[in-house]
């Protein structure tokens, strides 16, 4: 890592690196969740396998961006998938339990919201201190917010029939 880059990152660089490790583990776990669902979703969910596959690619892209930032700060992310669950703070994703369309989307929404909290925390911790990490946190936060809205919209459309039936009663 460059001397000036380290200087700009500031005295909290170790804390920032820790938060980036957590974010990397989260993205890798989430990517695995989406890929597993894309490969194994059941029922009408098979019509959405591309949606879940695209989310997996997006999360892999996020992990790559975080990896790049970690390297700029003189660190490497863990290469042990077994540690991601603990390191991310997310716990088990239990992909196998969420293979119907509704359950897969509801779990995806939980994951996106976890990411929103994670990147909001990272942005707040690095604002006016570590500009490189702050900009990355804002970008990832925006991506997660967009994904949350997309998933909420899909879930709302799944409810259209139920809403019309409720209104007819």
N, C-alpha and C positions, 0 to 999 in steps of 0.2 A: 504494500500500500504506500502511496505517496505521502511524504511528510506533510505537505499542505492539505491534502485530503483528510488526514488524521486530525490536523489542527482544526479544520473547519468542522469536523464531526463533533468536536468538543469533548469536555471532560466526562460526559455520560456515554461515551462510545460503547463501553462494555454493556451497559443497560440496553442500548439500542441494538447491539448485536444479539443480546438475549431475546429481545422482542422479535427480531428478524428470524431467529432460529424457530421461535414459536410459530411465526407466520408461515415459514417454509414447511414445517411439519403439518400445519393445518391444510395448506394447499395440496400437499402430497396425499394426505388422508382423503380430502374432498375429491381430488382427481380420481383416486381409486374407487371411491363410492360411486361417482358418476359413471365411470367406465364399467364397473360391475353391473350396475343397473342397466346401462345401455346393452350389455351383452346378455342379460338374463331376465329382463322385464317380461311380465306375463300379460295376457288378456289384451285389452285395447291399448295398453301401454306400449305394445310393439310399434304402434304408429308414431311413438315419440322417441324411439331409440336414437334417432339422429339428434334430437334435442339433448338427450343425456350425453351422447358421445361428444357433441360440441362443447358442452359444459366441462367435460373431462379435459378436452384440449385447452380450453380457456384456463382452467385451474393449473394445468401443466405449464402454460405460459406464465402465469403468475409466479409459480415456483421458480421458473427460470430467471425471471426478473429479480426475485428476492435473492436467488443464488448469486447473481451478478453483483448486487449491492453488498452482500456479505463478503464477496471476494474483494470488492473495492475497499472494504473496511478491514481486510486482512484476515478474514475468517472463512471457513467452509461449512456448509450445512452438513448435518449428519447423513451418513449413507446407510443407516440402519432403520429399515421400515418398522421394525418392532418398537423403536423408541418414539415414533411419531405420535402415537396415541397419548403417551404421557407428556411429551414435550409440547404438544399443541394445546393441551388443556381441554380438548374436545371430548376425550373419552372414546369409547368404541363407536364406530359408525354403524356397525351391524347391517351392512348392505343387504344381506340375505333376507332380512325381515321386511324389506321395503320394495317388493317387486310388483305390487299392483300400481296402477298409474297414480291414484290418489295418494297412497302412502308414500310412494317415491317422491312425489312433488311436495308433500307436506314435510318430509324429512329434508329434502333439498332446501326448502324455505328455512328450516331451522339452521341448516349449515350456513346459508347465505347470511342470516342474521348474526350468527356467531362471528362470521368474517367481518361484518359491518362493525361490530363491537371491537374486534381486534384491530382493525385498521383505523378506527376512530381513536382508539387508545394510542396507537403508534403515532398518528398524526399529532395528537395533543402533546405527546411526550417529546416530539422532535421539532415542533413549530418554533421558529426563530432560533434554532440551535443547530440541527443537522439537516441542512437544506436538501441534500440528496435523498436521504431517507424520508423526509417530510413529503417531497414531491412524489416519491414512489407510493407512500401511504395514501396520499390523496387520489392518485390514479387508481389504486386497487380498491379504495373505498368507493369511488364512483362506479367502478365495474360491479362491485357487489351490490350496490344500491340499485343499479339497472337490472341485475339478475333477480333481485328480490321482487321488483315491480313486475317483471316478466312472469315470474312464477305465480305471484298473486293474481295477475290477469288470467293466466291459464286456469288456476283453481276457481276463479270467479266464473269463467265460462263453463266450467264443469257443473256449476250450480244453477245455470239458467233454467233448466227444466224444473228443478226443485222449487225455484222462486216462483215460476209461473203457476205451478200446481198449488203452491201455498196461497198465492193471490186469488186463485179461483175458488178457494174454499169459503 
